[in-house]
Each structure stands twice: as structure tokens, then as C-alpha cells.
Amino acid sequence: MSRILLIEDDAPLRGVMAEALQSAGHEVLQAEDGRQGLEIFTIAPADLVVTDLIMPGQEGIETIMQLRRDHPGLPILAVSGSVAHAGVYLDLARKLGASRTLAKPFSVEELLLAVATLVPPPRAPGGPAR
């Protein structure tokens, strides 16, 4: 099982994303901005961070930069899209260290596919170890 830290300020969207990831077999920790996400990561490191880019408090770009500096091999999925010029933000996120990006709106299937490219799929209970 992979532990995923989900940083998203939109609570309903964060809930849907967390439910989808949990249903796929991942453990999900949730934060509402980058500052809270970094605090959680310090206590409970994750295998993957999924972060929105535009948030009140600490934004995703700053969060990506801090995570990349302190954890160079950590997979990071950046999501954005509900603002003008979202593509510019996603490009910047890639240049600053996001492993992948995903433009909003996206489907649950697109989210799970992007996550699957960054962390191994969860093992089925009772299944053979990989």
C-alpha cells in the first residue's frame, strides 16, 4: 500500500480524490494547504505527494520547491486548472520538480492512471508480494 499525501484547498474535491485513492488501495493523508502538507509530511512521510498549485496559505509551487530540495527522489503530482493560465502554472511546476501534472477538471480514472505511473499499485490482500 502506498501512502499518498493529498494537498488540496477545495474540501469537496479533496474528499472525492481521497475516496478514489483509498478505493484503489492507497492510504491517504489530507492537507488543505502546502504549509499543513509539509507539517504532515514531516510526521508521516508519504510515497507520493499530490498537490494543487493555487491555494491560500502556502501555494503548491512553493511546496514543490521545498519537497524537491529536502526529498529529491519523491514523486510529486501537481494539479491545477480552475484559474486563468493554468497551463503556465503546470509548466512551472514541471520545471521546478513535479514528476507529473494533471489539468483540472480530470476524471477519477485520469487521477488513478497518473498516480499509478508514480507509485507501484497496491497489492491485493493475501496476494503475492512483488
Backbone as ProteinMPNN parsed JSONL, in Angstrom:
{"seq_chain_A": "MSRILLIEDDAPLRGVMAEALQSAGHEVLQAEDGRQGLEIFTIAPADLVVTDLIMPGQEGIETIMQLRRDHPGLPILAVSGSVAHAGVYLDLARKLGASRTLAKPFSVEELLLAVATLVPPPRAPGGPAR", "coords_chain_A": {"N_chain_A": [[0.849, -1.176, 0.0], [0.588, 2.166, -0.869], [1.431, 5.264, 0.62], [-0.167, 8.276, 0.332], [0.097, 11.733, 0.22], [-2.244, 14.156, 0.081], [-2.757, 17.311, -1.021], [-4.918, 19.839, -1.1], [-6.986, 22.607, -1.42], [-9.708, 22.826, -1.894], [-12.251, 21.494, -0.312], [-14.488, 19.676, -0.964], [-13.58, 18.59, -3.451], [-11.117, 17.532, -2.631], [-12.069, 15.549, -0.928], [-13.384, 13.795, -2.742], [-11.213, 13.017, -4.326], [-9.587, 11.795, -2.385], [-11.232, 9.674, -1.579], [-11.343, 8.189, -3.977], [-8.649, 7.441, -4.258], [-8.275, 5.963, -1.906], [-10.116, 3.915, -2.357], [-8.784, 2.641, -4.358], [-6.871, 1.379, -2.955], [-4.886, 2.781, -1.612], [-3.285, 4.453, 1.153], [-4.344, 7.494, 2.449], [-3.366, 10.695, 3.321], [-4.461, 13.91, 4.311], [-4.328, 17.411, 3.485], [-4.968, 20.928, 3.705], [-3.522, 23.034, 2.684], [-0.213, 23.98, 1.479], [1.543, 24.47, 3.635], [0.4, 23.085, 5.822], [0.503, 20.575, 4.656], [3.291, 20.082, 4.471], [3.898, 19.96, 7.191], [2.481, 17.658, 7.935], [3.808, 15.799, 6.31], [6.33, 15.767, 7.507], [5.815, 14.426, 9.888], [4.597, 12.054, 9.033], [5.926, 10.639, 6.554], [5.284, 10.423, 3.038], [4.746, 8.276, 0.155], [4.121, 9.458, -2.179], [3.277, 12.724, -3.228], [0.445, 14.579, -3.892], [-0.43, 17.58, -5.137], [-2.332, 20.562, -5.238], [-1.934, 23.612, -7.084], [-2.668, 26.337, -6.829], [-3.483, 27.849, -3.983], [-4.811, 29.207, -0.926], [-2.785, 30.486, 1.785], [0.075, 28.562, 1.889], [1.178, 28.059, -1.335], [1.158, 25.573, -4.012], [3.444, 25.608, -5.709], [5.563, 26.653, -4.146], [5.55, 24.668, -2.208], [6.245, 22.374, -3.703], [8.857, 23.114, -4.398], [10.122, 23.119, -1.86], [9.745, 20.432, -1.064], [11.135, 19.102, -3.113], [13.731, 20.045, -2.701], [14.319, 18.975, -0.14], [13.679, 16.281, -0.402], [14.708, 14.783, -2.844], [14.094, 12.542, -4.524], [11.39, 12.099, -4.31], [8.217, 11.316, -5.629], [6.033, 13.626, -7.181], [2.864, 14.829, -7.9], [1.382, 17.369, -9.581], [-1.534, 19.347, -9.631], [-3.828, 21.448, -11.339], [-6.009, 24.025, -12.595], [-8.334, 25.527, -12.419], [-8.046, 28.199, -12.767], [-7.218, 31.153, -14.665], [-4.692, 30.758, -17.11], [-3.727, 28.261, -16.262], [-2.171, 26.332, -17.494], [0.337, 27.541, -17.647], [1.079, 27.569, -14.963], [1.193, 24.793, -14.511], [3.283, 24.093, -16.257], [5.384, 25.504, -15.024], [5.418, 24.142, -12.581], [6.337, 21.62, -13.431], [8.913, 22.334, -14.303], [10.039, 23.042, -11.892], [10.131, 20.721, -10.483], [7.946, 18.922, -10.272], [6.863, 15.635, -10.804], [4.878, 14.754, -12.483], [2.031, 16.242, -14.113], [-1.393, 17.29, -13.896], [-4.219, 18.448, -15.447], [-7.024, 20.253, -14.307], [-10.471, 20.198, -15.192], [-10.389, 16.762, -14.187], [-10.849, 13.222, -14.635], [-11.705, 10.556, -12.339], [-10.495, 8.243, -13.227], [-8.368, 9.278, -14.75], [-6.882, 10.487, -12.712], [-6.177, 8.221, -11.146], [-4.67, 6.792, -13.017], [-2.504, 8.547, -13.456], [-1.4, 8.538, -10.871], [-0.711, 5.835, -10.709], [1.441, 5.725, -12.431], [3.416, 6.788, -10.943], [3.701, 5.608, -8.412], [3.973, 2.244, -7.154], [1.31, -0.069, -7.864], [-1.164, -0.898, -5.359], [-0.871, -3.949, -3.467], [-2.997, -6.77, -3.753], [-5.046, -7.866, -1.04], [-3.69, -10.576, 0.679], [-2.438, -11.426, -1.579], [0.432, -12.324, -3.651], [3.664, -11.096, -2.705], [5.405, -8.403, -4.285]], "CA_chain_A": [[0.0, 0.0, 0.0], [1.328, 3.42, -0.92], [0.884, 6.381, 1.399], [-0.239, 9.457, -0.516], [-0.281, 12.988, 0.856], [-3.092, 14.91, -0.836], [-2.833, 18.708, -0.609], [-5.941, 20.467, -1.95], [-7.771, 23.509, -0.586], [-11.142, 22.629, -2.167], [-12.596, 20.333, 0.518], [-15.254, 18.639, -1.672], [-12.714, 17.921, -4.431], [-10.163, 16.735, -1.858], [-12.796, 14.367, -0.458], [-13.586, 12.881, -3.873], [-9.908, 12.477, -4.703], [-9.153, 10.889, -1.311], [-12.056, 8.466, -1.653], [-10.909, 7.418, -5.142], [-7.337, 6.864, -3.968], [-8.474, 4.929, -0.888], [-10.801, 2.789, -3.004], [-7.768, 1.955, -5.165], [-5.987, 0.662, -2.049], [-3.839, 3.636, -1.057], [-3.517, 5.197, 2.386], [-4.349, 8.896, 2.055], [-3.302, 11.753, 4.32], [-5.002, 15.095, 3.649], [-3.968, 18.742, 3.97], [-5.701, 21.952, 2.964], [-2.577, 23.919, 2.003], [1.144, 23.466, 1.473], [2.146, 24.526, 4.974], [-0.118, 21.939, 6.568], [1.02, 19.381, 3.998], [4.68, 19.862, 4.884], [3.864, 19.535, 8.597], [2.049, 16.258, 7.943], [4.871, 15.002, 5.694], [7.394, 15.636, 8.491], [5.378, 13.429, 10.873], [4.263, 10.805, 8.354], [6.365, 10.751, 5.161], [4.454, 9.747, 2.045], [5.403, 7.733, -1.034], [3.73, 10.348, -3.269], [2.526, 13.923, -2.862], [-0.422, 15.159, -4.915], [-0.699, 18.931, -4.65], [-2.893, 21.636, -6.041], [-0.935, 24.672, -7.21], [-3.173, 27.626, -6.378], [-4.167, 27.672, -2.7], [-4.475, 30.22, 0.079], [-1.721, 29.984, 2.648], [1.242, 28.22, 1.078], [0.791, 27.506, -2.624], [1.788, 24.341, -4.435], [4.774, 25.817, -6.297], [6.494, 26.74, -3.019], [5.569, 23.344, -1.577], [7.043, 21.512, -4.586], [10.262, 23.509, -4.274], [10.622, 22.649, -0.57], [9.807, 18.97, -1.091], [12.189, 18.688, -4.041], [15.004, 20.353, -2.049], [14.535, 18.085, 1.004], [13.412, 14.884, -0.774], [14.884, 14.854, -4.3], [13.519, 11.433, -5.277], [9.961, 11.956, -4.015], [7.292, 11.603, -6.729], [5.075, 14.703, -6.924], [1.865, 15.068, -8.937], [0.804, 18.704, -9.441], [-2.817, 19.51, -10.313], [-4.322, 22.82, -11.39], [-6.796, 24.252, -13.789], [-9.533, 26.334, -12.273], [-7.69, 29.615, -12.883], [-6.662, 31.528, -15.97], [-3.268, 30.434, -17.296], [-3.364, 27.056, -15.509], [-1.092, 25.659, -18.202], [1.594, 28.187, -17.263], [1.393, 27.061, -13.628], [1.58, 23.385, -14.635], [4.632, 24.096, -16.847], [6.302, 25.937, -13.975], [5.514, 23.039, -11.616], [7.23, 20.616, -14.033], [10.285, 22.867, -14.314], [10.535, 23.138, -10.519], [10.297, 19.416, -9.872], [6.808, 17.997, -10.276], [7.12, 14.459, -11.64], [3.791, 14.744, -13.475], [0.994, 17.249, -13.884], [-2.733, 16.898, -14.32], [-5.055, 19.639, -15.564], [-8.421, 20.159, -13.89], [-11.052, 19.052, -14.486], [-9.921, 15.439, -14.603], [-11.705, 12.139, -14.155], [-11.106, 9.662, -11.351], [-9.623, 7.331, -13.969], [-7.142, 10.009, -15.087], [-6.121, 10.628, -11.467], [-5.609, 6.922, -10.772], [-3.639, 6.462, -14.001], [-1.334, 9.378, -13.16], [-0.819, 8.019, -9.629], [-0.121, 4.521, -10.995], [2.727, 5.894, -13.104], [4.37, 7.34, -9.985], [3.898, 4.67, -7.294], [3.515, 0.907, -7.507], [-0.08, -0.336, -7.48], [-1.283, -1.644, -4.105], [-1.044, -5.401, -3.558], [-4.282, -7.308, -3.325], [-4.904, -8.546, 0.232], [-3.42, -12.016, 0.555], [-1.762, -11.714, -2.843], [1.885, -12.489, -3.533], [4.458, -9.872, -2.607], [6.103, -8.093, -5.542]], "C_chain_A": [[0.891, 1.235, 0.0], [0.629, 4.451, -0.048], [0.978, 7.618, 0.519], [-0.661, 10.648, 0.33], [-0.991, 13.826, -0.195], [-3.26, 16.325, -0.287], [-3.751, 19.435, -1.585], [-6.817, 21.331, -1.055], [-9.279, 23.367, -0.79], [-11.582, 21.345, -1.461], [-13.44, 19.291, -0.214], [-14.406, 17.873, -2.696], [-11.706, 17.027, -3.716], [-10.825, 15.449, -1.36], [-13.001, 13.336, -1.558], [-12.275, 12.219, -4.271], [-9.434, 11.46, -3.656], [-9.93, 9.582, -1.365], [-11.62, 7.576, -2.821], [-9.581, 6.72, -4.867], [-7.441, 5.751, -2.922], [-9.146, 3.699, -1.488], [-9.833, 1.974, -3.864], [-6.731, 1.259, -4.288], [-4.869, 1.472, -1.428], [-4.266, 4.188, 0.307], [-3.399, 6.668, 2.015], [-4.332, 9.793, 3.29], [-3.724, 13.034, 3.613], [-4.559, 16.382, 4.324], [-4.693, 19.772, 3.11], [-4.81, 23.032, 2.353], [-1.17, 23.354, 2.157], [1.801, 23.45, 2.836], [1.699, 23.336, 5.809], [0.4, 20.632, 5.965], [2.442, 19.067, 4.409], [4.762, 19.416, 6.338], [3.489, 18.058, 8.689], [3.164, 15.372, 7.394], [6.019, 14.771, 6.676], [7.075, 14.532, 9.504], [5.182, 12.061, 10.231], [4.664, 10.914, 6.88], [5.514, 9.895, 4.216], [5.316, 9.222, 0.905], [5.172, 8.624, -2.247], [3.022, 11.545, -2.672], [1.744, 14.366, -4.087], [-0.791, 16.533, -4.395], [-1.345, 19.812, -5.696], [-1.821, 22.726, -6.116], [-1.405, 25.996, -6.636], [-4.029, 27.399, -5.135], [-3.876, 28.87, -1.824], [-3.426, 29.643, 1.028], [-0.504, 29.727, 1.777], [0.791, 27.519, -0.192], [1.607, 26.269, -2.979], [3.192, 24.507, -4.999], [5.826, 25.87, -5.188], [6.646, 25.387, -2.33], [6.423, 22.374, -2.398], [8.53, 21.837, -4.431], [10.859, 22.999, -2.957], [10.754, 21.131, -0.551], [10.961, 18.489, -1.965], [13.565, 18.927, -3.411], [15.318, 19.318, -0.963], [14.393, 16.605, 0.67], [13.506, 14.759, -2.298], [14.229, 13.725, -5.095], [12.028, 11.243, -5.095], [9.106, 12.234, -5.249], [6.261, 12.662, -6.308], [4.175, 14.844, -8.146], [1.229, 16.418, -8.661], [-0.491, 18.769, -10.237], [-3.227, 20.983, -10.258], [-5.212, 22.972, -12.601], [-7.969, 25.172, -13.643], [-9.242, 27.826, -12.317], [-7.195, 29.891, -14.301], [-5.18, 31.18, -15.991], [-2.826, 29.213, -16.494], [-2.215, 26.318, -16.176], [0.272, 26.235, -17.856], [2.029, 27.67, -15.899], [1.853, 25.605, -13.691], [2.975, 23.259, -15.252], [5.68, 24.471, -15.804], [6.504, 24.823, -12.949], [6.45, 21.951, -12.143], [8.679, 21.075, -13.977], [10.889, 22.897, -12.913], [10.55, 21.8, -9.791], [9.106, 18.501, -9.794], [7.115, 16.846, -11.239], [6.111, 14.364, -12.775], [2.853, 15.876, -13.136], [-0.323, 16.729, -14.436], [-3.6, 18.148, -14.307], [-6.471, 19.338, -15.086], [-9.278, 20.705, -15.015], [-10.488, 17.752, -15.049], [-10.86, 14.398, -14.014], [-10.965, 11.336, -13.076], [-10.127, 8.724, -12.041], [-8.306, 8.01, -14.337], [-6.262, 10.192, -13.852], [-5.436, 9.318, -11.109], [-4.514, 6.486, -11.742], [-2.362, 7.26, -13.728], [-0.629, 8.873, -11.905], [-0.101, 6.697, -9.899], [1.217, 4.632, -11.717], [3.822, 6.356, -12.135], [4.658, 6.44, -8.789], [3.393, 3.302, -7.708], [2.059, 0.715, -7.092], [-0.123, -1.124, -6.174], [-1.428, -3.14, -4.363], [-2.447, -5.764, -3.122], [-4.083, -8.005, -1.986], [-4.706, -10.041, 0.021], [-2.688, -12.404, -0.717], [-0.273, -11.836, -2.638], [2.58, -11.141, -3.43], [5.185, -9.668, -3.926], [7.503, -7.691, -5.27]], "O_chain_A": [[1.837, 1.329, 0.782], [-0.599, 4.506, 0.015], [2.05, 7.967, 0.023], [-1.647, 10.585, 1.064], [-0.416, 14.164, -1.229], [-3.835, 16.517, 0.785], [-3.406, 19.625, -2.751], [-7.335, 20.854, -0.046], [-10.049, 23.762, 0.085], [-11.323, 20.243, -1.946], [-13.139, 18.103, -0.101], [-14.504, 16.65, -2.794], [-11.464, 15.897, -4.141], [-10.206, 14.384, -1.371], [-12.815, 12.14, -1.335], [-12.227, 11.015, -4.521], [-8.939, 10.389, -4.007], [-9.353, 8.505, -1.214], [-11.537, 6.357, -2.677], [-9.409, 5.548, -5.201], [-6.776, 4.722, -3.036], [-8.783, 2.569, -1.162], [-10.03, 0.778, -4.074], [-5.814, 0.619, -4.804], [-3.987, 0.909, -0.779], [-5.454, 4.364, 0.575], [-2.449, 7.055, 1.335], [-5.172, 9.666, 4.182], [-3.389, 13.234, 2.446], [-4.43, 16.455, 5.546], [-4.994, 19.525, 1.943], [-5.292, 23.861, 1.582], [-0.957, 22.375, 2.874], [2.537, 22.519, 3.162], [2.519, 22.66, 6.43], [0.701, 19.688, 6.696], [2.771, 17.91, 4.669], [5.601, 18.584, 6.683], [4.11, 17.3, 9.434], [3.438, 14.308, 7.951], [6.62, 13.697, 6.68], [7.966, 13.793, 9.924], [5.551, 11.037, 10.806], [3.827, 11.247, 6.041], [5.088, 8.793, 4.562], [6.452, 9.654, 0.709], [5.921, 8.564, -3.222], [2.254, 11.408, -1.72], [2.299, 14.513, -5.176], [-1.398, 16.651, -3.331], [-0.966, 19.811, -6.867], [-0.904, 22.751, -5.295], [-0.618, 26.71, -6.015], [-5.127, 26.848, -5.202], [-2.821, 29.492, -1.951], [-3.215, 28.431, 1.056], [-0.099, 30.597, 1.006], [0.101, 26.502, -0.134], [2.609, 25.96, -2.335], [4.045, 23.644, -4.795], [6.86, 25.208, -5.28], [7.743, 25.012, -1.919], [7.233, 21.635, -1.838], [9.361, 20.933, -4.344], [11.985, 22.5, -2.945], [11.757, 20.599, -0.077], [11.683, 17.565, -1.589], [14.467, 18.104, -3.568], [16.447, 18.837, -0.872], [14.931, 15.759, 1.384], [12.48, 14.641, -2.969], [13.843, 13.94, -6.244], [11.452, 10.318, -5.668], [9.254, 13.29, -5.863], [5.695, 12.592, -5.217], [4.651, 14.964, -9.275], [0.6, 16.602, -7.619], [-0.549, 18.308, -11.377], [-3.0, 21.669, -9.262], [-5.179, 22.153, -13.52], [-8.561, 25.572, -14.646], [-10.093, 28.634, -11.946], [-6.807, 28.979, -15.031], [-4.499, 31.303, -14.974], [-1.667, 29.134, -16.087], [-1.372, 25.739, -15.491], [1.257, 25.5, -17.78], [3.204, 27.367, -15.693], [2.799, 25.225, -13.0], [3.765, 22.417, -14.824], [6.731, 23.837, -15.711], [7.625, 24.585, -12.498], [7.264, 21.417, -11.391], [9.569, 20.294, -13.643], [12.106, 22.789, -12.757], [10.932, 21.733, -8.623], [9.235, 17.386, -9.29], [7.573, 17.073, -12.359], [6.443, 13.948, -13.885], [2.868, 16.406, -12.025], [-0.364, 15.862, -15.309], [-3.707, 18.827, -13.286], [-7.043, 18.3, -15.419], [-8.839, 21.605, -15.731], [-10.155, 17.66, -16.231], [-11.565, 14.649, -13.037], [-9.747, 11.439, -12.936], [-9.054, 8.44, -11.509], [-7.244, 7.393, -14.248], [-5.04, 10.067, -13.933], [-4.244, 9.305, -10.802], [-3.531, 5.873, -11.325], [-1.263, 6.707, -13.767], [0.598, 8.788, -11.873], [0.99, 6.464, -9.379], [2.044, 3.724, -11.623], [5.007, 6.32, -12.465], [5.745, 6.503, -8.214], [2.48, 3.203, -8.528], [1.621, 1.271, -6.085], [0.77, -1.927, -5.903], [-2.033, -3.551, -5.353], [-3.014, -5.136, -2.228], [-3.067, -8.672, -1.792], [-5.453, -10.685, -0.716], [-2.353, -13.572, -0.915], [0.241, -11.492, -1.573], [2.124, -10.157, -4.011], [5.539, -10.631, -4.606], [8.251, -7.392, -6.201]]}, "name": "protein", "num_of_chains": 1, "seq": "MSRILLIEDDAPLRGVMAEALQSAGHEVLQAEDGRQGLEIFTIAPADLVVTDLIMPGQEGIETIMQLRRDHPGLPILAVSGSVAHAGVYLDLARKLGASRTLAKPFSVEELLLAVATLVPPPRAPGGPAR"}
